[in-house]
Amino acid sequence: MKKVSLIICIIFLIVSAVAGCGSPEKSPTVSGNIKLALILDPASAVDEQYNHQLETTVKKAADQYRNRLTAEIIRIPGNGIDRKKYIDEQLSNGKYDLVIDSDLYYTRNVVELAEKYPQTKFGIVDEDIAEVGKNSNLLLLSYNAFQEGFVAGYSAGIKAKTAVAIVALKGNPNSYKLIKGFRAGIEYANKSLKIIKKDIELQQYNVSNVFDNEQKLRNEVFNSVKQAVGEGADVVLPDSLIPIAPVIAAVQNSPALIVSTEIEYSSLVKDPNYLSCIVEDYEFGINQLITRVLTGGFKGGKLEMNFLNEGLKFSSVDKDNQAACERLIKELVNNPKLIANLEVIQ
């Protein structure tokens, strides 16, 4: 529903926030104080830095807007409780103008809460669903998965000599567009490359819940990546829901490189097997959301983050790879129909 050294990624985030949003002090003043609540779940295997990034972003926004915005963190105590009921209790006890939910797996719960509290604005980070059209007080921050996958696949494709391995959770609907993008990008870069697909079959995984057995997931990822490298994969492309630590461990002592998506994979830049990653700029998106509330421009629907509006960023330690992918991104910006047509073809 995640997808960037951390210092490099934060620099990207700050630059894009400044460029895309402008200084918060220049926004039109509205009467009263906006009270924001950020909902955070216990971190799972795929959320190693996700919560930290969102919390830091919200705290920074509160500091930037000073007396116009106050922020609170609503932490879900554990995975065994009734999440919707717990959030409902917090909302009923406090008056919030804006609620930002960080977990795409519980979208239906947020849709229902938005219906119950029509005077409160709601935002969901990193989600792409069509069922919120009737909720004028609910806005989705959606990161274009196909564009992420396309550029990541292209980065892998121009670097690989023999094969690229795509490692993903089997049958996971949240990764469908991302994997389509992976394949399109690889083929756009080099049609002669072999694509090795490794599906992680994990019975404990359910798209509506948190992972119940993280260690088994990590073991499955490690074994699958190790096998793909043994089959000749030069570059590994993990699904955005795959924990990165076992991917890194599996390629150690091999020439295989890693191309990743999602901001929580930013620790990769410290690893010698890192090639590139796609940054989902959460700071840029959340600042857009907050600015719309403060200026009275908030409307329900979807706010898409992509390479065209700089909601997505690309980072590579390989100068040639960086330059080639920057040229590709410029091509996409100048010709938006190109990537739209590619998505239809796939």
N, C-alpha and C positions, 0 to 999 in steps of 0.2 A: 503499500500500500510501500529511509531510510529517507541512494540509489556509496582525496583531497586530503614533506614534514607538515604537521598541523599548522605550523606558522605560515607556510605557503598558502594553505587553504583559507586561513583566517584573513590573510591579506586580500585574497580574491574576494572574500565575503564583504570585507570592509569597503573595498573599491567599488564593488557592484552596488552596495547599499547606498554609498554616497552618490554614485553616478545615476542610479535608477530612481532614488527616492528624493535626493536633494536633502538639504539640512532640515531637520524637524522643526527648527525654530522659525522657518519661513512658511510653515503650513498655516492656513487661516485659523484663527483662534475660535474655539467654541466654548460656550458657557459651561461651567461645571467641571467636575473631575471624572475622568474615565477610569473605571475599576476593571482590571483585567485578571482573569484566572487562567493559569496554564495547568492542564491536567497531565501528569506524568505517571506512567506505569512502571512497575519494577523492571529493570533492564534485563532483557533476554540475550540469547547468544548473538543476535543480529543487531543489538542496540548498545554496543559497547561505548560509543561516544555520542549517540543520538540525543539522549536526554540532556547530557551536559551542554551540547550545542544549543538546544532549544531554550534551556534555562538561562544560559549566558546571554542569548539574543534578547529574551524578554527583559532581563534585568538591565541590559544596556539601553533598551528602548525606554524603560521607566526613568533611567538616569537622563537620557537625552531630552525627553519631554518634560522632565522635572515635575512641576506642580500640576501638569495637565493629565498625568497618567500614574496610577499606582498599580502594582502587580503583586499577585499572590500565587503561590504554587500549591496546587491540590495534588498530593501524592497518594496514589492508590496503595493501601497498606500491603496487599498481597494478592496472589493470583487466585486464591480460593474464595474470595468474597464476591458478592453481587455488585459488579462494577457500576452498573447503571443506577442501582439504588443508592450506592455510596455517593456518587456524583450528584444525584438528585437531592440528597440530604444537604450537601455542601451548598448547592445553589439556592435551596430554600432558606438556608440560614444566613446567607449573605447576598447583598445586591451587587450583581456583576453586570457591567455593560457589555463586556466581551469575554467569551470563553473560548480558549484555543485547546483543542484536543489533539494529542500527539499520536494516537494509536489508530491506524486505519482499519484494524481488524474489528473494531467496535462501531463502525460507521452507523449501522442501523440504530444503535442505542442513542447516538448523538442526534440523528434525524428526529427521533421521538422526543428527545429532550428539547430540541429546538422548537418543536410543535407545542410543547407544554409551556415554554417560556418565550412567547413571541416578542416580548419587549427586549430580550437579550440577544445580542449578536453572537453567532457561533462561527468558528473557523476550524477546519480539519486540515492538518498538515499532511501532505503527500498522499492524496487520495484522488481517485478518478472514477466516479460513479455517476450515473445518469438520473438517479431517483430523487435528487434534491431540488428539482426544478420548482416545486411548489413551496419550498421553504425560502421565503424572501429574506429571512434572517440567518441563513446558513451559506457560508462561502467556502469552497474547496480550494486549497492551495495544491494544485496538481502539477507534478513535474513530468514533462513529456517523456515517457518511457521509450518510445520508438526512437526519438532523437538521441537519447542517452545511449541506447544500444547501438545505434547506427555509427556514431562517432567512436564509441569504444571498439566496435567490431572493425572499423576502418583502421584504428590505431594498431590493433592486433594484426590485421591483414597485411599492412605494409611492412611490418617487422618480422612476421613469421616466414620461415623458409619452407616448411613442410606441412604443418597442421596446426589448427587452433582448436582448443578444447573448450566447449561450453558446458559448465557444470551447474545444474539447476535442480530444484525440488520438483519431482515428477507431478505433473497435472496441476501445478499451482497457477490459478487464474491471474494472480497479481503480477506474474512475470511473463505473461503471454506476449505483450507488446515489446517488452525489453528484449526477449529472445528473438523475436522477429527482426528487431533492429540489429542485434548481433549478427545474424545471418546476412542481412542486407549489406551491412558495413563490410563484412569479410569479403563477400562476393564483389562489392564495388571496388575494393582494393586489389583483389587478386582472385580471379575465378578458378585458378588451378589449385588453390589450397584445399587440403582435406579438412573437413569439419568433424571433429569427434564430439559426440553428444553423450554426456554422462548424467543420467537421471538418478537423483537421490530418492530412493524409496524408503520413506520413514513413516511407519504406521502411526507414530505418536503425533505427527504433525497434522493440524487441522487449521484451515484458513481462518476460522472464527476464534481460535484460541492461541495462547502463547505456547511455545514449545514445552512439552511435558518432560522430555528427556534430552537435555542439551548435550550431554556427553555422547550419547549415541549419535546424535546429529553430527557432532564434530568428528567422530570416528568414521562415519559414512563419508563425509566430505574428504577427509584425509585419504582414505583408501581409494576413492574415485579419482581424485586428482593425481595421486601416485600412479594409478593405473594408466591414466591418460598420458602422463609424461613418459611412461614406459612404452606407450604405443606411438611415441614420436611427436607429441604436442610441443611446439615451440613456445606458444603463448596460451595462458589459461584465462578464460573469461568466466568468472563466477556470477551466478544469479545474485541480484541485490539482496536476497533473503538468506544467502549463504554466509555463515560466520567466516571471517577472513583469516583468523589465526591458524586453523588447520590447513588452509590453502597455502599459506606461507611456509608452514612446516613441511608440507608435502613436496614443495619444489626446491627445498634446500639441497645444496650439493648437486644441483642440476643447472643446465643453461636455460631452462624454461623461465619465461617472464610472466608477470601478472598484469592484466588490465582490469580495473575495477570500476564500479559505479557506486554512488552513494557516499555521502560525506563521512560516515562512520569508518570508512576504509582509509582515512587520511594517514594513519600510522604506517601505511605501506611505503611512504617515501623514505623511511629509514632502512628499508630492506633492499639488499642488492638485486633481488629478483623483481623489483618494482619497475614497470615500464610507464604506465600512465593511469590516471583515474578521472572520472567525471564527478564534478562537484554539484550536488543539489544545494543551491544557495538558500538555505532556510532563513538566514538573516534578511536577505533581500525580500523574500516572500512575506515574512511576518511583518516587516516594516511597511510593506505595501498594504497589508491588512489593517494594521493599526492606523496608518495615515488615513485610510478610507473612513474608519470609524470617527477619528478626530475631526475630519473635515466634512462629515455628513455625506460622504460619497459612497457609503457602503451599500452594496446590493447583493442579493443572493446569487448563487450560480457557481461558476468555476473561474478561477484566476490561474491561467496556465503559465508555468515557468518553463522556458526553453532557451535554446541558444540564440534565437532571434531577439529576445528581449533581455538577454544576459542573466536569466534565472538559472541557467546551467553554465558551468565553466569547465574547461579542459586543462589538465596539468600533466606534464611529462618531464622526466629528468633527461630524456633523450632529445637533444636539440633538433635533430633531423625529424624525429617523430613529432615533436611539438610544432615545428614549422609546417610540416605536411598537414597536420590536423587543423592548424589555424587557417591554412588555405582552404581546406574543406569547409570549415565553419563559415568562412567569409563567403564561399560559394553558396552555401545554404541561405545565408542572410540576404544575399543579393538575388537569390532565386528560390523563394519559399516553396514554389510549386514542385521543385525537384524532389525534395524529401517527401512531400505529400504524395507524389506519384509513386515513389519507391515503396511507401507504406501500403499503397493499394495493390501493387504488383506482388508483394510478398505473400 
